[in-house]
Amino acid sequence: MTPNAKGALIALAAFGVFATHDVVVKILGGIYSPVQIVFFSVLLSFPLATMMLMRDSKPGTLVPTHPWWMLTRAVATVITGFTAFYAFSVLPLAQVYTILFASPLLITVLAIPVLGETVRIRRWAAVIVGLIGVLVVLRPGSTELSLGHLAALMAAIGGSIASIIVRKIGSEERPVVMLLYPMALNFVVMAAALPFVYEPMPIDHLGMLGIIAVFAWIASRMIISAYQAGEAAIIAPMQYSQIIWASVFGFVFFDEMIDLNTAIGASIIIASGLYIVLRESRSGASENTPVLRTRSRSETGIIPRISILVRISGKTLPGQQKAPD
């Protein structure tokens, strides 16, 4: 098996684990507030995060070098976690994934003011076509848009902001700082809101929350292995396999079927995202390759970005001496 094929298979399995994680989120979301789910998921992730923190022997403090960028990233991560979990609880899985797939388009746009990226006509065309795909899914004017649709859009925006900020400051901030602040803020905010929505949980539901935390970390570790095995241009598009997992899991567990508009919109969004990845993988087409280096799903405060885990572990990815973003 070639390294690219091996990496692609590992990535496909990783996104299958992520999709299973989202099934558990959806099941619990039908019973509990997203605030409660996020709070306990983050709480149960702290032991795993602590083990990662212990591996960073680099001397220094936990004071961020760029406090305002770090605060913005932490706030964006909190918003992403809450809105994504809410969207999964009220919308079909495939529809949520389709809207979240707009993140590469938003990252491409945000790279202009934040990274000074030059986006030429072809990538602009891909962004516009992708946003048309989002409109096809949402069908404004012909169907009633719910809070779930708004939440999914907010999750895509928040995840894109958090990702582009990592690209901006990642090489100058300690990875432990990048890991700790979003988790800590998520914990504090959700803890403050928890008394207003708390519902007693049986032990099996607490176990399901543990599954959310563990599966998120397992999937992230698998994606690291995928990127170490294959080229980014091959591994990055594997995230779109989540629409396949969503179709299967949605049908099996929730009797969900993908409607025609969602299928068409997803095809348009995925095609535009793949084109952007292809353009960025070509030498000289992009100075910063912001989408190609977005190696994981949107952060929810439960786990950090893949590249931060790579830096903490001291590993490297093919073609780079460090993993700065």
N, C-alpha and C positions, 0 to 999 in steps of 0.2 A: 504494500500500500504506500502511495506517495505521501510525503509530509502534508501537502495541501488537502488530500483526501482524508487523512487521519484527523487533521485539524477541523475540517468541515463536519465530520461525523461527531467529534467531541462537542462542537458548538451546537449541532442539532440536538444532541442529548441534553446539553445544558439548558437550552431554551425549552425543552420538554419539561425539565425540572422546574424552571421558572413558571411555566404554564400550570403545572400541578400546584405550585405555590399560590397562583392566582385563583385556582379553583377553591382552595381552602379559604382564601380571603373572601371570595364570593359567598361561600356557604355561611361563614361567620357574619358576613355583612348583612345577611337577611335576618339576623337576630340582634346584633349589637351595633352600636355607633362606630363609625370609622375612628373616632377619637380613642375609644377603648381598645380597638384592635391594634392601632398604631402604637399606643402606649405600651401594651404588654409585649408586642413584637419587638419594640426597641429595648425594653427592659430585659427580655430574654436573649437579646443579641449582645448585651454588654459583656458577658463572660467570653464569648467568641472574640469580641473586639479587644478585650483585655489581653488575650493571648497574642493577638497581632501586635498590640502596643508594646508588649514585653520584648518583641523581636527587634524593635528599633533601638539600637545602641548609640545612635548619633547624639552627641551632647547638644543641649540647648533647652530653651524654655518652651512653654505652651502658648506664649504670647505670639499672635500672628504678625507676620511682617506687613501684611496688607489688611488691617482690621476691617475697613469698610467693604472691601471686596469679599472678605470672609463672612461678614455679617449678611451681605446680600446673598451669598451662596447658601448660607445656613437657612435664611428665611425662604429662599426659593425651594430648598429641599423639604422643609416642613410643609409648604403649600403643596408640593408635588406628592408627598406621602399621603396627606389627608385626602386630596382630591382624587388621586388614583384609586385609593381604597374605596372611596365613595362611589366612583364611577363603576368599578368592578361589581359593587354590590347591587346596583340598580339597572345596569345596561347589559346586553348580551356581551359575552367575552370577545367575540370577533369584532364587534363594533368599537369596543374600547381600544383594542389593539390597533385597529385601523386608524383611529384618531391619534393615538400615541405615535404611530408611524410618521406623523408630520414633523416629529422632532428634528430629523436631519435637514428638513427644509428650513426650519426656524434657526437652526444652528448656522446654516449657510448665510442667512441674512444677518444674524447677530455678529458673525465673524467680521463683518465690515466695520462697524464702529468700535468693537471691543479689541479685535486683533489687527485691524488695519488691512484686512484681506481684500484683495481685488477680485470681485466677482464679475466675470464677463458674460456676454449675452447668452451663451449656451447654458451656463448654470442658472442664470436668471430665468431662462425659459423653463428649465426643469422645475424650479421653485414655483413658478406661476402655474404650470400644469399640475404639480402636486397639490397646490392649494385649491385648484378647481376640483381635484379628487376629494378633498375634504368637504367642499360644498355639495358634491354629489352624495356623500354619505349623510350629511346633516339635512339636506333638502330644505333649506330655509324658505318659508312661505307656503310650502306644500305639506309640511308636517309640523307638529308642535315640538319645539325644542325643550327638553327637560333640563333640570339641574344636573342630571347625570351627564348630558352632552357638554354642558358648560364646565363641569368638573373635569372631564376628560381633556378638554381643550386647555384648561388651566394646568393640568398635569403635564401636558406636552410643552407648554410655554415654560413652566417652572423647571422642568427637567432640562430644557434647552439652555436656560439661563445658568443653571448650576454647572452644566457641562462646559459652557464657553468660558466661565470664570476659572474653572480648573485649567483650561488651556492658557488662560491669561497669567495666572499666578502660580501654577503648579510647580514650576521649576525653582521658585524662590521660597516656597513654604515647606515646612517639615510635613511629611506625610501623616504623622500622628496628629498634627493640628488639623489637617484637612479631613481626617477621619473623625476626630473627637467632637468638633464644634457642631456640625449638623446633627449628630446623634444626641448631644447634650441639649441643644435647643429644642429638638423634637420631643425629648423626654420632659423637659420643663413645661413647654406649651401644652402638651397633651395631658400632663399631670394636673395643670391648673384647670383644664376644661373637664377632666374626668368626673369630678363630683356631680356635675350637672347631667351626666348621661349614663352613669355607671349602672350596670345590671349584674347581679351575682352570676358567676360562671361555674358550671360543674367542672370536675377534674378533666373530663374528656375534651372539653372546649379549651381548657388551658393547655392541654397536650397539643391540640391543633394549632394554637398560637406558637408553641415551641416548634412545630413542623414548619410554620412560615419562616421563623428565624433560621432554622437549620438548613432548610431547602435553599433559601436565598444565599447563604454562604457556600453551600455545596455547588450550586450553579455558578457562582462567581469564580470559585476555584477551578471549575471545569473550563470556563471561558479563558482563564489565564493559560491553562494547558493548551487550549485550542490555538491561541495566538502564538504560543511558543512553538507549536508544531507547524503552523502554516502561515501563509502571507495574509496580511490584513485585508487586502482587496478580496480575498476568498472567504475569510472568516466573517467579516463585517456583514455581508448580505444574509448570513444565516439567521439573523434576528427576525427576518420576515417569515421564517418557518413557524413563528408563533401563531400566525393566522391559521395554519393547518392544525396545530394543537388545539387552538380555540374552537375550530369547527368540530373536531372530534369530541373534546371534553364538553363543549356546550351542548352537543346533541345527546351525549351519554348521560350527563349529570343534570342538565337543566332543560332538556327538550327544546333547545334553541336551534333555529335554522338561520343561515345567512340569507338575508333578503337580497334582491337583485341590485338595489342601489349600493348596499354595503360591498357587495362583490365587485361591482364596477369601480366604485370609489377606491377600494383597497388596491385593485389592479393598477389604477392610475398613480396612486401615491407610491406604491412599491416600485413601479417602473421609473418614476422620477427620482426616488431615493437611490435606486441602483445606478442610474445614470450619473448622479452626483458622485457616488463612490468611485465609479469608473473614471470619471474626469479627474478626481483628486488623486487617483492612483497613478496617473500619467505624469511623468517628470515635467515640472515646469508649469503644469496646469493650475496648481494651487501652492502658495507659499507656506500656508499653515496646515493644510489638510485637516480642517476642524472636524469634518464628519468622519473621515477615515480613522481618526484617532479617538473617536468616541466609542470606546471599546465595550461598553456595557449598556444595560437598560438605564432609564432615568432613575436617579437616586431617590429613595423614599425615606432615608434616615435610618433604615435598618442595617444596610451595608453601604460602604463607600463605593466609589468608582473602581473599576478593575485596575486601572493604572496606579491608584493609591495603594491597593493591596500589593501590587507588584513591587512598588518602591519600598514598602515596609518589609517585604520578604527578602529584599536584596536581589531579586531575580531580574533578568532582562528579557526583553522581547526582541525577536529577529530584526536586524537592521538598525538597532539603536543601542547606545552604550548605557543609557538610563531610560527610565520610563517617566518623563517629566510631566505627563498630562494624563 
